[in-house]
Amino acid sequence: MLHTIEITTAKRDEMRDVTREVAAFVDQIGIQEGLVVVYCPHTTAGIAINENADPDVKKDVLMRLNEVYPWEHPEYRHMEGNTASHLKAITTGNSQTVIIHKGRLLLGRWQGIYFCEFDGPRTRQIHLKILQG
């Protein structure tokens, strides 16, 4: 089964915790064992799994990505002017796979699933696909 979640972002760079939405879908389907793939079909956004206990981690990650991939650079050639967002999306990746065990997402104590916006604000989608087994 494929499920789509719509996300509206408010900033150019933003990490939005989508763990609850993914867990709710897994619970709704009722699957006890398997995998859920969280996929982002956008070239300027990504999916990451990282700490969700301390909000400073998100701030630090976004700060460092902005340092590594500044919005403006004299060597950038992409005509849309959003090369940095493409590079950040490549770095985070476009999907994550999470194990479902006993009907729950098998994440570490401090982990959360994040939609990472790098060219907002926008309305985006992520797709969830469950693989039973």
Secondary structure, 3 states (H helix, E strand, C coil): CEEEEEEECCCCCEEEECHHHHHHHHHHHCCCEEEEEEECCCCCEEEEEEECCCHHHHHHHHHHHHHHCCCCCCCCCCCCCCHHHHHHHHHHCCEEEEEEECCEECCCCCEEEEEEECCCCCEEEEEEEEEEC
